[in-house]
């Protein structure tokens, strides 16, 4: 399944100043500037479409596979992403989740044997 990001309904961030509590930041709750539907330009395909159609797609794909935040952030900045570091971390969740599943599976196999 795929999705098209068009609006930030709620935006929460950790407030490291006060006991790492989560706080809501309503300033970021809005339609996304680069969402496909949000542009008046006929040829504006959104930030993801522009990355996918660019010469940097191979570099982007490799950076995603490797969790290379520096490269992901640089590419997102190049394509006018408003919060490139935060977006890079959100995108990397899938890779980190798979690493966790692989590690958990390896531990389970070590302990209980192959299934």
Backbone atoms as SQL, in Angstrom:
CREATE TABLE atoms (id INTEGER PRIMARY KEY, chain TEXT, resi INTEGER, resn TEXT, atom TEXT, x REAL, y REAL, z REAL);
INSERT INTO atoms VALUES
  (1, 'A', 1, 'UNK', 'N', 0.845, -1.164, 0.000),
  (2, 'A', 1, 'UNK', 'CA', 0.000, 0.000, 0.000),
  (3, 'A', 1, 'UNK', 'C', 0.897, 1.237, 0.000),
  (4, 'A', 2, 'UNK', 'N', 0.482, 2.251, -0.701),
  (5, 'A', 2, 'UNK', 'CA', 1.200, 3.518, -0.698),
  (6, 'A', 2, 'UNK', 'C', 0.261, 4.595, -0.186),
  (7, 'A', 3, 'UNK', 'N', 0.827, 5.734, 0.099),
  (8, 'A', 3, 'UNK', 'CA', 0.000, 6.841, 0.558),
  (9, 'A', 3, 'UNK', 'C', 0.517, 8.133, -0.047),
  (10, 'A', 4, 'UNK', 'N', -0.322, 9.131, -0.044),
  (11, 'A', 4, 'UNK', 'CA', 0.039, 10.453, -0.512),
  (12, 'A', 4, 'UNK', 'C', -0.134, 11.394, 0.668),
  (13, 'A', 5, 'UNK', 'N', 0.952, 11.999, 1.084),
  (14, 'A', 5, 'UNK', 'CA', 0.901, 12.899, 2.224),
  (15, 'A', 5, 'UNK', 'C', 0.356, 14.245, 1.759),
  (16, 'A', 6, 'UNK', 'N', -0.764, 14.667, 2.332),
  (17, 'A', 6, 'UNK', 'CA', -1.376, 15.917, 1.895),
  (18, 'A', 6, 'UNK', 'C', -1.588, 16.918, 3.031),
  (19, 'A', 7, 'UNK', 'N', -1.634, 16.441, 4.265),
  (20, 'A', 7, 'UNK', 'CA', -1.902, 17.347, 5.374),
  (21, 'A', 7, 'UNK', 'C', -1.315, 16.769, 6.661),
  (22, 'A', 8, 'UNK', 'N', -0.786, 17.663, 7.498),
  (23, 'A', 8, 'UNK', 'CA', -0.344, 17.263, 8.830),
  (24, 'A', 8, 'UNK', 'C', -1.506, 17.531, 9.774),
  (25, 'A', 9, 'UNK', 'N', -2.107, 16.457, 10.290),
  (26, 'A', 9, 'UNK', 'CA', -3.263, 16.611, 11.171),
  (27, 'A', 9, 'UNK', 'C', -2.849, 17.036, 12.570),
  (28, 'A', 10, 'UNK', 'N', -1.844, 16.356, 13.132),
  (29, 'A', 10, 'UNK', 'CA', -1.288, 16.712, 14.430),
  (30, 'A', 10, 'UNK', 'C', 0.212, 16.556, 14.346),
  (31, 'A', 11, 'UNK', 'N', 0.935, 17.498, 14.925),
  (32, 'A', 11, 'UNK', 'CA', 2.389, 17.421, 14.938),
  (33, 'A', 11, 'UNK', 'C', 2.846, 17.455, 16.388),
  (34, 'A', 12, 'UNK', 'N', 3.558, 16.416, 16.799),
  (35, 'A', 12, 'UNK', 'CA', 4.060, 16.302, 18.157),
  (36, 'A', 12, 'UNK', 'C', 5.578, 16.219, 18.132),
  (37, 'A', 13, 'UNK', 'N', 6.214, 16.820, 19.102),
  (38, 'A', 13, 'UNK', 'CA', 7.663, 16.791, 19.188),
  (39, 'A', 13, 'UNK', 'C', 8.081, 16.606, 20.635),
  (40, 'A', 14, 'UNK', 'N', 9.249, 15.992, 20.828),
  (41, 'A', 14, 'UNK', 'CA', 9.754, 15.824, 22.188),
  (42, 'A', 14, 'UNK', 'C', 10.374, 17.124, 22.646),
  (43, 'A', 15, 'UNK', 'N', 10.032, 17.526, 23.830),
  (44, 'A', 15, 'UNK', 'CA', 10.565, 18.741, 24.417),
  (45, 'A', 15, 'UNK', 'C', 11.679, 18.333, 25.369),
  (46, 'A', 16, 'UNK', 'N', 12.895, 18.304, 24.884),
  (47, 'A', 16, 'UNK', 'CA', 14.040, 17.860, 25.669),
  (48, 'A', 16, 'UNK', 'C', 14.359, 18.751, 26.849),
  (49, 'A', 17, 'UNK', 'N', 13.816, 19.937, 26.852),
  (50, 'A', 17, 'UNK', 'CA', 14.101, 20.864, 27.948),
  (51, 'A', 17, 'UNK', 'C', 13.376, 20.466, 29.232),
  (52, 'A', 18, 'UNK', 'N', 12.212, 19.879, 29.088),
  (53, 'A', 18, 'UNK', 'CA', 11.412, 19.549, 30.267),
  (54, 'A', 18, 'UNK', 'C', 11.142, 18.048, 30.271),
  (55, 'A', 19, 'UNK', 'N', 11.997, 17.298, 30.860),
  (56, 'A', 19, 'UNK', 'CA', 11.839, 15.855, 31.075),
  (57, 'A', 19, 'UNK', 'C', 11.437, 15.047, 29.839),
  (58, 'A', 20, 'UNK', 'N', 11.866, 15.478, 28.669),
  (59, 'A', 20, 'UNK', 'CA', 11.554, 14.757, 27.437),
  (60, 'A', 20, 'UNK', 'C', 10.064, 14.515, 27.224),
  (61, 'A', 21, 'UNK', 'N', 9.241, 15.393, 27.705),
  (62, 'A', 21, 'UNK', 'CA', 7.795, 15.263, 27.518),
  (63, 'A', 21, 'UNK', 'C', 7.434, 15.606, 26.074),
  (64, 'A', 22, 'UNK', 'N', 6.375, 14.994, 25.575),
  (65, 'A', 22, 'UNK', 'CA', 5.881, 15.311, 24.244),
  (66, 'A', 22, 'UNK', 'C', 5.015, 16.554, 24.331),
  (67, 'A', 23, 'UNK', 'N', 5.118, 17.407, 23.324),
  (68, 'A', 23, 'UNK', 'CA', 4.244, 18.580, 23.267),
  (69, 'A', 23, 'UNK', 'C', 3.769, 18.759, 21.835),
  (70, 'A', 24, 'UNK', 'N', 2.571, 19.247, 21.704),
  (71, 'A', 24, 'UNK', 'CA', 1.976, 19.454, 20.382),
  (72, 'A', 24, 'UNK', 'C', 2.409, 20.819, 19.855),
  (73, 'A', 25, 'UNK', 'N', 2.782, 20.874, 18.571),
  (74, 'A', 25, 'UNK', 'CA', 3.177, 22.117, 17.922),
  (75, 'A', 25, 'UNK', 'C', 2.217, 22.364, 16.764),
  (76, 'A', 26, 'UNK', 'N', 1.171, 23.114, 17.043),
  (77, 'A', 26, 'UNK', 'CA', 0.113, 23.342, 16.055),
  (78, 'A', 26, 'UNK', 'C', 0.581, 24.179, 14.866),
  (79, 'A', 27, 'UNK', 'N', 1.724, 24.852, 14.986),
  (80, 'A', 27, 'UNK', 'CA', 2.241, 25.646, 13.868),
  (81, 'A', 27, 'UNK', 'C', 2.542, 24.789, 12.645),
  (82, 'A', 28, 'UNK', 'N', 2.775, 23.488, 12.844),
  (83, 'A', 28, 'UNK', 'CA', 3.109, 22.597, 11.731),
  (84, 'A', 28, 'UNK', 'C', 1.897, 21.823, 11.218),
  (85, 'A', 29, 'UNK', 'N', 0.736, 22.081, 11.749),
  (86, 'A', 29, 'UNK', 'CA', -0.474, 21.373, 11.335),
  (87, 'A', 29, 'UNK', 'C', -1.155, 22.163, 10.229),
  (88, 'A', 30, 'UNK', 'N', -0.979, 21.665, 8.994),
  (89, 'A', 30, 'UNK', 'CA', -1.485, 22.383, 7.828),
  (90, 'A', 30, 'UNK', 'C', -1.363, 21.497, 6.592),
  (91, 'A', 31, 'UNK', 'N', -1.951, 21.925, 5.490),
  (92, 'A', 31, 'UNK', 'CA', -1.710, 21.199, 4.238),
  (93, 'A', 31, 'UNK', 'C', -0.225, 21.290, 3.895),
  (94, 'A', 32, 'UNK', 'N', 0.316, 20.254, 3.325),
  (95, 'A', 32, 'UNK', 'CA', 1.725, 20.248, 2.961),
  (96, 'A', 32, 'UNK', 'C', 1.939, 21.035, 1.675),
  (97, 'A', 33, 'UNK', 'N', 2.943, 21.862, 1.673),
  (98, 'A', 33, 'UNK', 'CA', 3.205, 22.738, 0.535),
  (99, 'A', 33, 'UNK', 'C', 3.443, 21.939, -0.737),
  (100, 'A', 34, 'UNK', 'N', 4.186, 20.846, -0.622),
  (101, 'A', 34, 'UNK', 'CA', 4.570, 20.100, -1.815),
  (102, 'A', 34, 'UNK', 'C', 3.687, 18.887, -2.069),
  (103, 'A', 35, 'UNK', 'N', 2.532, 18.827, -1.443),
  (104, 'A', 35, 'UNK', 'CA', 1.626, 17.713, -1.731),
  (105, 'A', 35, 'UNK', 'C', 1.130, 17.851, -3.165),
  (106, 'A', 36, 'UNK', 'N', 0.937, 16.748, -3.837),
  (107, 'A', 36, 'UNK', 'CA', 0.572, 16.782, -5.254),
  (108, 'A', 36, 'UNK', 'C', -0.675, 17.627, -5.511),
  (109, 'A', 37, 'UNK', 'N', -1.673, 17.510, -4.668),
  (110, 'A', 37, 'UNK', 'CA', -2.948, 18.186, -4.905),
  (111, 'A', 37, 'UNK', 'C', -2.892, 19.665, -4.598),
  (112, 'A', 38, 'UNK', 'N', -1.833, 20.122, -3.913),
  (113, 'A', 38, 'UNK', 'CA', -1.802, 21.470, -3.358),
  (114, 'A', 38, 'UNK', 'C', -1.175, 22.491, -4.305),
  (115, 'A', 39, 'UNK', 'N', -0.818, 22.108, -5.484),
  (116, 'A', 39, 'UNK', 'CA', -0.121, 23.015, -6.379),
  (117, 'A', 39, 'UNK', 'C', -1.031, 23.480, -7.504),
  (118, 'A', 40, 'UNK', 'N', -0.861, 24.732, -7.902),
  (119, 'A', 40, 'UNK', 'CA', -1.589, 25.253, -9.055),
  (120, 'A', 40, 'UNK', 'C', -0.880, 24.896, -10.355),
  (121, 'A', 41, 'UNK', 'N', 0.400, 24.550, -10.264),
  (122, 'A', 41, 'UNK', 'CA', 1.176, 24.232, -11.461),
  (123, 'A', 41, 'UNK', 'C', 0.772, 22.869, -12.004),
  (124, 'A', 42, 'UNK', 'N', 0.564, 22.806, -13.288),
  (125, 'A', 42, 'UNK', 'CA', 0.164, 21.557, -13.919),
  (126, 'A', 42, 'UNK', 'C', 1.222, 20.472, -13.775),
  (127, 'A', 43, 'UNK', 'N', 2.493, 20.880, -13.843),
  (128, 'A', 43, 'UNK', 'CA', 3.570, 19.891, -13.853),
  (129, 'A', 43, 'UNK', 'C', 4.211, 19.664, -12.488),
  (130, 'A', 44, 'UNK', 'N', 3.657, 20.239, -11.418),
  (131, 'A', 44, 'UNK', 'CA', 4.240, 20.038, -10.086),
  (132, 'A', 44, 'UNK', 'C', 3.770, 18.702, -9.542),
  (133, 'A', 45, 'UNK', 'N', 4.695, 17.777, -9.393),
  (134, 'A', 45, 'UNK', 'CA', 4.358, 16.435, -8.946),
  (135, 'A', 45, 'UNK', 'C', 4.686, 16.207, -7.476),
  (136, 'A', 46, 'UNK', 'N', 4.965, 17.268, -6.738),
  (137, 'A', 46, 'UNK', 'CA', 5.292, 17.131, -5.334),
  (138, 'A', 46, 'UNK', 'C', 6.755, 16.781, -5.138),
  (139, 'A', 47, 'UNK', 'N', 7.207, 16.920, -3.908),
  (140, 'A', 47, 'UNK', 'CA', 8.623, 16.697, -3.608),
  (141, 'A', 47, 'UNK', 'C', 9.061, 15.270, -3.935),
  (142, 'A', 48, 'UNK', 'N', 8.214, 14.280, -3.619),
  (143, 'A', 48, 'UNK', 'CA', 8.605, 12.889, -3.867),
  (144, 'A', 48, 'UNK', 'C', 8.684, 12.596, -5.355),
  (145, 'A', 49, 'UNK', 'N', 7.759, 13.130, -6.106),
  (146, 'A', 49, 'UNK', 'CA', 7.796, 12.945, -7.547),
  (147, 'A', 49, 'UNK', 'C', 9.019, 13.596, -8.170),
  (148, 'A', 50, 'UNK', 'N', 9.381, 14.775, -7.674),
  (149, 'A', 50, 'UNK', 'CA', 10.560, 15.449, -8.206),
  (150, 'A', 50, 'UNK', 'C', 11.833, 14.679, -7.885),
  (151, 'A', 51, 'UNK', 'N', 11.919, 14.094, -6.692),
  (152, 'A', 51, 'UNK', 'CA', 13.092, 13.278, -6.359),
  (153, 'A', 51, 'UNK', 'C', 13.119, 12.037, -7.235),
  (154, 'A', 52, 'UNK', 'N', 11.981, 11.367, -7.370),
  (155, 'A', 52, 'UNK', 'CA', 11.919, 10.139, -8.163),
  (156, 'A', 52, 'UNK', 'C', 12.260, 10.373, -9.628),
  (157, 'A', 53, 'UNK', 'N', 11.922, 11.535, -10.147),
  (158, 'A', 53, 'UNK', 'CA', 12.182, 11.846, -11.547),
  (159, 'A', 53, 'UNK', 'C', 13.531, 12.528, -11.772),
  (160, 'A', 54, 'UNK', 'N', 14.310, 12.684, -10.725),
  (161, 'A', 54, 'UNK', 'CA', 15.569, 13.425, -10.836),
  (162, 'A', 54, 'UNK', 'C', 16.758, 12.499, -11.078),
  (163, 'A', 55, 'UNK', 'N', 17.889, 13.105, -11.360),
  (164, 'A', 55, 'UNK', 'CA', 19.143, 12.358, -11.508),
  (165, 'A', 55, 'UNK', 'C', 19.644, 11.836, -10.160),
  (166, 'A', 56, 'UNK', 'N', 19.063, 12.295, -9.070),
  (167, 'A', 56, 'UNK', 'CA', 19.531, 11.909, -7.740),
  (168, 'A', 56, 'UNK', 'C', 18.792, 10.699, -7.180),
  (169, 'A', 57, 'UNK', 'N', 17.922, 10.079, -7.979),
  (170, 'A', 57, 'UNK', 'CA', 17.109, 8.975, -7.467),
  (171, 'A', 57, 'UNK', 'C', 17.954, 7.806, -6.986),
  (172, 'A', 58, 'UNK', 'N', 19.015, 7.455, -7.695),
  (173, 'A', 58, 'UNK', 'CA', 19.858, 6.339, -7.252),
  (174, 'A', 58, 'UNK', 'C', 20.556, 6.670, -5.938),
  (175, 'A', 59, 'UNK', 'N', 21.053, 7.899, -5.841),
  (176, 'A', 59, 'UNK', 'CA', 21.703, 8.338, -4.603),
  (177, 'A', 59, 'UNK', 'C', 20.698, 8.367, -3.452),
  (178, 'A', 60, 'UNK', 'N', 19.477, 8.830, -3.733),
  (179, 'A', 60, 'UNK', 'CA', 18.409, 8.865, -2.733),
  (180, 'A', 60, 'UNK', 'C', 18.072, 7.455, -2.249),
  (181, 'A', 61, 'UNK', 'N', 17.909, 6.540, -3.200),
  (182, 'A', 61, 'UNK', 'CA', 17.553, 5.159, -2.857),
  (183, 'A', 61, 'UNK', 'C', 18.639, 4.507, -2.017),
  (184, 'A', 62, 'UNK', 'N', 19.897, 4.724, -2.383),
  (185, 'A', 62, 'UNK', 'CA', 21.007, 4.162, -1.617),
  (186, 'A', 62, 'UNK', 'C', 21.056, 4.764, -0.211),
  (187, 'A', 63, 'UNK', 'N', 20.857, 6.058, -0.114),
  (188, 'A', 63, 'UNK', 'CA', 20.865, 6.722, 1.199),
  (189, 'A', 63, 'UNK', 'C', 19.750, 6.175, 2.085),
  (190, 'A', 64, 'UNK', 'N', 18.578, 5.916, 1.515),
  (191, 'A', 64, 'UNK', 'CA', 17.468, 5.328, 2.284),
  (192, 'A', 64, 'UNK', 'C', 17.824, 3.936, 2.763),
  (193, 'A', 65, 'UNK', 'N', 18.408, 3.128, 1.886),
  (194, 'A', 65, 'UNK', 'CA', 18.796, 1.761, 2.271),
  (195, 'A', 65, 'UNK', 'C', 19.832, 1.772, 3.385),
  (196, 'A', 66, 'UNK', 'N', 20.768, 2.727, 3.328),
  (197, 'A', 66, 'UNK', 'CA', 21.873, 2.780, 4.287),
  (198, 'A', 66, 'UNK', 'C', 21.556, 3.583, 5.540),
  (199, 'A', 67, 'UNK', 'N', 20.453, 4.314, 5.542),
  (200, 'A', 67, 'UNK', 'CA', 20.163, 5.194, 6.677),
  (201, 'A', 67, 'UNK', 'C', 21.139, 6.361, 6.721),
  (202, 'A', 68, 'UNK', 'N', 21.575, 6.831, 5.558),
  (203, 'A', 68, 'UNK', 'CA', 22.542, 7.925, 5.426),
  (204, 'A', 68, 'UNK', 'C', 21.806, 9.260, 5.550),
  (205, 'A', 69, 'UNK', 'N', 21.706, 9.747, 6.790),
  (206, 'A', 69, 'UNK', 'CA', 20.936, 10.962, 7.043),
  (207, 'A', 69, 'UNK', 'C', 21.527, 12.185, 6.353),
  (208, 'A', 70, 'UNK', 'N', 22.841, 12.282, 6.305),
  (209, 'A', 70, 'UNK', 'CA', 23.467, 13.431, 5.663),
  (210, 'A', 70, 'UNK', 'C', 23.042, 13.574, 4.217),
  (211, 'A', 71, 'UNK', 'N', 23.074, 12.471, 3.490),
  (212, 'A', 71, 'UNK', 'CA', 22.685, 12.502, 2.079),
  (213, 'A', 71, 'UNK', 'C', 21.188, 12.730, 1.931),
  (214, 'A', 72, 'UNK', 'N', 20.375, 12.048, 2.749),
  (215, 'A', 72, 'UNK', 'CA', 18.926, 12.257, 2.653),
  (216, 'A', 72, 'UNK', 'C', 18.567, 13.707, 2.930),
  (217, 'A', 73, 'UNK', 'N', 19.165, 14.289, 3.972),
  (218, 'A', 73, 'UNK', 'CA', 18.876, 15.679, 4.323),
  (219, 'A', 73, 'UNK', 'C', 19.312, 16.613, 3.197),
  (220, 'A', 74, 'UNK', 'N', 20.501, 16.374, 2.629),
  (221, 'A', 74, 'UNK', 'CA', 20.984, 17.227, 1.542),
  (222, 'A', 74, 'UNK', 'C', 20.037, 17.180, 0.339),
  (223, 'A', 75, 'UNK', 'N', 19.588, 15.990, -0.015),
  (224, 'A', 75, 'UNK', 'CA', 18.682, 15.863, -1.157),
  (225, 'A', 75, 'UNK', 'C', 17.336, 16.506, -0.841),
  (226, 'A', 76, 'UNK', 'N', 16.818, 16.282, 0.353),
  (227, 'A', 76, 'UNK', 'CA', 15.543, 16.907, 0.721),
  (228, 'A', 76, 'UNK', 'C', 15.647, 18.428, 0.699),
  (229, 'A', 77, 'UNK', 'N', 16.765, 18.968, 1.175),
  (230, 'A', 77, 'UNK', 'CA', 16.966, 20.426, 1.116),
  (231, 'A', 77, 'UNK', 'C', 16.990, 20.908, -0.332),
  (232, 'A', 78, 'UNK', 'N', 17.686, 20.156, -1.174),
  (233, 'A', 78, 'UNK', 'CA', 17.781, 20.523, -2.593),
  (234, 'A', 78, 'UNK', 'C', 16.407, 20.606, -3.242),
  (235, 'A', 79, 'UNK', 'N', 15.467, 19.783, -2.779),
  (236, 'A', 79, 'UNK', 'CA', 14.118, 19.767, -3.349),
  (237, 'A', 79, 'UNK', 'C', 13.133, 20.554, -2.492),
  (238, 'A', 80, 'UNK', 'N', 13.654, 21.485, -1.685),
  (239, 'A', 80, 'UNK', 'CA', 12.864, 22.462, -0.933),
  (240, 'A', 80, 'UNK', 'C', 12.002, 21.880, 0.179),
  (241, 'A', 81, 'UNK', 'N', 12.460, 20.815, 0.821),
  (242, 'A', 81, 'UNK', 'CA', 11.749, 20.272, 1.975),
  (243, 'A', 81, 'UNK', 'C', 11.895, 21.243, 3.146),
  (244, 'A', 82, 'UNK', 'N', 10.799, 21.501, 3.841),
  (245, 'A', 82, 'UNK', 'CA', 10.822, 22.466, 4.942),
  (246, 'A', 82, 'UNK', 'C', 11.591, 21.971, 6.169),
  (247, 'A', 83, 'UNK', 'N', 11.449, 20.701, 6.515),
  (248, 'A', 83, 'UNK', 'CA', 12.104, 20.155, 7.715),
  (249, 'A', 83, 'UNK', 'C', 12.826, 18.869, 7.317),
  (250, 'A', 84, 'UNK', 'N', 13.927, 18.999, 6.595),
  (251, 'A', 84, 'UNK', 'CA', 14.582, 17.825, 6.019),
  (252, 'A', 84, 'UNK', 'C', 15.078, 16.812, 7.044),
  (253, 'A', 85, 'UNK', 'N', 15.604, 17.238, 8.164),
  (254, 'A', 85, 'UNK', 'CA', 16.099, 16.286, 9.163),
  (255, 'A', 85, 'UNK', 'C', 14.952, 15.474, 9.747),
  (256, 'A', 86, 'UNK', 'N', 13.858, 16.131, 10.078),
  (257, 'A', 86, 'UNK', 'CA', 12.709, 15.429, 10.632),
  (258, 'A', 86, 'UNK', 'C', 12.111, 14.459, 9.616),
  (259, 'A', 87, 'UNK', 'N', 12.045, 14.884, 8.355),
  (260, 'A', 87, 'UNK', 'CA', 11.507, 14.017, 7.306),
  (261, 'A', 87, 'UNK', 'C', 12.416, 12.805, 7.102),
  (262, 'A', 88, 'UNK', 'N', 13.739, 13.032, 7.107),
  (263, 'A', 88, 'UNK', 'CA', 14.683, 11.918, 6.951),
  (264, 'A', 88, 'UNK', 'C', 14.488, 10.896, 8.065),
  (265, 'A', 89, 'UNK', 'N', 14.282, 11.352, 9.285),
  (266, 'A', 89, 'UNK', 'CA', 14.047, 10.421, 10.391),
  (267, 'A', 89, 'UNK', 'C', 12.730, 9.665, 10.217),
  (268, 'A', 90, 'UNK', 'N', 11.686, 10.346, 9.771),
  (269, 'A', 90, 'UNK', 'CA', 10.410, 9.668, 9.558),
  (270, 'A', 90, 'UNK', 'C', 10.527, 8.615, 8.458),
  (271, 'A', 91, 'UNK', 'N', 11.246, 8.944, 7.404),
  (272, 'A', 91, 'UNK', 'CA', 11.424, 8.008, 6.300),
  (273, 'A', 91, 'UNK', 'C', 12.226, 6.798, 6.744),
  (274, 'A', 92, 'UNK', 'N', 13.155, 6.988, 7.656),
  (275, 'A', 92, 'UNK', 'CA', 14.046, 5.907, 8.077),
  (276, 'A', 92, 'UNK', 'C', 13.385, 4.919, 9.039),
  (277, 'A', 93, 'UNK', 'N', 12.181, 5.215, 9.478),
  (278, 'A', 93, 'UNK', 'CA', 11.487, 4.332, 10.413),
  (279, 'A', 93, 'UNK', 'C', 11.346, 2.921, 9.841),
  (280, 'A', 94, 'UNK', 'N', 11.008, 2.804, 8.577),
  (281, 'A', 94, 'UNK', 'CA', 10.813, 1.489, 7.964),
  (282, 'A', 94, 'UNK', 'C', 12.099, 0.656, 8.029),
  (283, 'A', 95, 'UNK', 'N', 13.238, 1.275, 7.704),
  (284, 'A', 95, 'UNK', 'CA', 14.514, 0.559, 7.738),
  (285, 'A', 95, 'UNK', 'C', 14.856, 0.118, 9.162),
  (286, 'A', 96, 'UNK', 'N', 14.662, 1.014, 10.121),
  (287, 'A', 96, 'UNK', 'CA', 14.966, 0.682, 11.511),
  (288, 'A', 96, 'UNK', 'C', 14.033, -0.403, 12.045),
  (289, 'A', 97, 'UNK', 'N', 12.764, -0.369, 11.622),
  (290, 'A', 97, 'UNK', 'CA', 11.813, -1.387, 12.037),
  (291, 'A', 97, 'UNK', 'C', 12.237, -2.758, 11.506),
  (292, 'A', 98, 'UNK', 'N', 12.677, -2.804, 10.247),
  (293, 'A', 98, 'UNK', 'CA', 13.125, -4.076, 9.671),
  (294, 'A', 98, 'UNK', 'C', 14.372, -4.586, 10.396),
  (295, 'A', 99, 'UNK', 'N', 15.290, -3.698, 10.736),
  (296, 'A', 99, 'UNK', 'CA', 16.473, -4.105, 11.503),
  (297, 'A', 99, 'UNK', 'C', 16.071, -4.693, 12.855),
  (298, 'A', 100, 'UNK', 'N', 15.112, -4.088, 13.512),
  (299, 'A', 100, 'UNK', 'CA', 14.623, -4.593, 14.787),
  (300, 'A', 100, 'UNK', 'C', 13.996, -5.974, 14.617),
  (301, 'A', 101, 'UNK', 'N', 13.181, -6.139, 13.590),
  (302, 'A', 101, 'UNK', 'CA', 12.558, -7.448, 13.336),
  (303, 'A', 101, 'UNK', 'C', 13.611, -8.512, 13.059),
  (304, 'A', 102, 'UNK', 'N', 14.623, -8.167, 12.265),
  (305, 'A', 102, 'UNK', 'CA', 15.691, -9.121, 11.957),
  (306, 'A', 102, 'UNK', 'C', 16.452, -9.514, 13.222),
  (307, 'A', 103, 'UNK', 'N', 16.755, -8.543, 14.054),
  (308, 'A', 103, 'UNK', 'CA', 17.489, -8.805, 15.303),
  (309, 'A', 103, 'UNK', 'C', 16.647, -9.657, 16.244),
  (310, 'A', 104, 'UNK', 'N', 15.371, -9.325, 16.368),
  (311, 'A', 104, 'UNK', 'CA', 14.469, -10.089, 17.229),
  (312, 'A', 104, 'UNK', 'C', 14.344, -11.528, 16.734),
  (313, 'A', 105, 'UNK', 'N', 14.243, -11.688, 15.441),
  (314, 'A', 105, 'UNK', 'CA', 14.152, -13.026, 14.857),
  (315, 'A', 105, 'UNK', 'C', 15.424, -13.825, 15.120),
  (316, 'A', 106, 'UNK', 'N', 16.575, -13.177, 14.977),
  (317, 'A', 106, 'UNK', 'CA', 17.851, -13.862, 15.232),
  (318, 'A', 106, 'UNK', 'C', 17.959, -14.294, 16.691),
  (319, 'A', 107, 'UNK', 'N', 17.544, -13.445, 17.600),
  (320, 'A', 107, 'UNK', 'CA', 17.577, -13.783, 19.032),
  (321, 'A', 107, 'UNK', 'C', 16.637, -14.949, 19.315),
  (322, 'A', 108, 'UNK', 'N', 15.442, -14.899, 18.736),
  (323, 'A', 108, 'UNK', 'CA', 14.465, -15.979, 18.937),
  (324, 'A', 108, 'UNK', 'C', 15.006, -17.298, 18.371),
  (325, 'A', 109, 'UNK', 'N', 15.630, -17.244, 17.200),
  (326, 'A', 109, 'UNK', 'CA', 16.196, -18.450, 16.603),
  (327, 'A', 109, 'UNK', 'C', 17.355, -19.010, 17.434),
  (328, 'A', 110, 'UNK', 'N', 18.181, -18.134, 17.978),
  (329, 'A', 110, 'UNK', 'CA', 19.275, -18.562, 18.839),
  (330, 'A', 110, 'UNK', 'C', 18.748, -19.253, 20.098),
  (331, 'A', 111, 'UNK', 'N', 17.688, -18.707, 20.632),
  (332, 'A', 111, 'UNK', 'CA', 17.151, -19.207, 21.881),
  (333, 'A', 111, 'UNK', 'C', 16.287, -20.454, 21.701),
  (334, 'A', 112, 'UNK', 'N', 15.439, -20.442, 20.670),
  (335, 'A', 112, 'UNK', 'CA', 14.466, -21.513, 20.514),
  (336, 'A', 112, 'UNK', 'C', 14.689, -22.379, 19.280),
  (337, 'A', 113, 'UNK', 'N', 15.663, -22.045, 18.455),
  (338, 'A', 113, 'UNK', 'CA', 15.924, -22.800, 17.232),
  (339, 'A', 113, 'UNK', 'C', 15.106, -22.276, 16.074),
  (340, 'A', 114, 'UNK', 'N', 15.431, -22.745, 14.896),
  (341, 'A', 114, 'UNK', 'CA', 14.741, -22.333, 13.680),
  (342, 'A', 114, 'UNK', 'C', 13.280, -22.764, 13.722),
  (343, 'A', 115, 'UNK', 'N', 12.403, -21.943, 13.174),
  (344, 'A', 115, 'UNK', 'CA', 10.970, -22.297, 13.114),
  (345, 'A', 115, 'UNK', 'C', 10.661, -23.059, 11.867);
